[in-house]
Amino acid sequence: MENKQPTFLELLLEAHIGLERQGPGSRKTVEKALGFLGDLSRIEKTVDLGCGTGGQTLILAEHLSGSIVGLDMFPAFVDVLNSKAKSRNLDDRVKGIEGNMEDLPFEKNSLDLIWSEGAIDNIGFEKGLRHWREFLKNGGHIAVTSPSWLTKEHPQDAERFWAEAGSGLDTVEKNIGIMQSCGYQFVSAFALPEECWTENYYYPREKAICELVKKYDSCDTVREYAEMNRREVGLYLEYKQHYGYVFYIGRAV
Ligand SMILES: C[S@@+](CC[C@H](N)C(=O)[O-])C[C@H]1O[C@@H](n2cnc3c(N)ncnc32)[C@H](O)[C@@H]1O
């Protein structure tokens, strides 16, 4: 048991740093999205924005032979990616850097592929797509996941949750239109299956949160943090037919 009272941010980092992923996703969906990009051997420069500890970055590295830069705002996540890349002898072409998705440190028109899972909604789907377009070569690809409405019905509880989280949801059709208006040809979109949320993210996260509750036994912040996370899972299980993460794949034109 620890006496120190951690902040929400510290708890978020501690709960997530040991997880394979920091948001919904899977090997299968990474590979499915890659399948829409055509000849992978021509992809020389990739960036993975909001890479977290790099679960998907390292899967990309198995399929792409060029360089991959993972960018995230949390240096602790970036350090995990870099040490995993090193232990797999990938550090000559896979590198994590600290940075801000709203202000990318890359050369304009220099990238073949921009990848981003579970992160663009932090800055806004349209804002992200518009800013990132400048860094892609013409003909380069973007592959991003973003939480989206999957049905016409938008249950109030879910709508409120996502609005409070700072990213109101749009429908898949609306997001495809946004993608086209930001300088991309629409290539494909598909919803992530349920296990991306549950087995690959919520269940391991719940295990980590149980450890935190044990570690910070008497701390109200931890209890609040655990409750907040559990409400989020409950909401997903109740309304999963209405919303989900959707992979959007586009080509810069
Ligand atoms: C839901 S997690 C997804 C992580 C990883 N892509 C995955 O799918 O497992 C979102 C990530 O985006 C990062 N992030 C959020 N806002 C950011 C910003 N403005 N610039 C850089 N990274 C950001 C967070 O630190 C976090 O690692």
The ligand as a Gaussian input file, in Angstrom:
#p B3LYP/6-31G(d) Opt

LIG

0 1
 C       -6.057000       5.959000     -26.933000
 S       -4.295000       6.116000     -26.945000
 C       -3.901000       5.088000     -28.355000
 C       -2.484000       4.605000     -28.346000
 C       -2.128000       3.624000     -29.464000
 N       -2.191000       4.265000     -30.760000
 C       -3.051000       2.422000     -29.440000
 O       -3.983000       2.368000     -30.274000
 O       -2.834000       1.538000     -28.603000
 C       -4.065000       7.752000     -27.581000
 C       -2.623000       8.205000     -27.597000
 O       -2.551000       9.496000     -28.183000
 C       -1.630000      10.275000     -27.464000
 N       -1.978000      11.697000     -27.662000
 C       -3.132000      12.340000     -27.338000
 N       -3.084000      13.623000     -27.724000
 C       -1.871000      13.808000     -28.312000
 C       -1.238000      14.917000     -28.931000
 N       -1.835000      16.106000     -29.042000
 N       -0.014000      14.741000     -29.451000
 C        0.629000      13.550000     -29.367000
 N        0.072000      12.454000     -28.787000
 C       -1.160000      12.576000     -28.272000
 C       -1.781000       9.818000     -26.014000
 O       -0.637000      10.117000     -25.255000
 C       -2.015000       8.327000     -26.203000
 O       -0.810000       7.600000     -26.157000

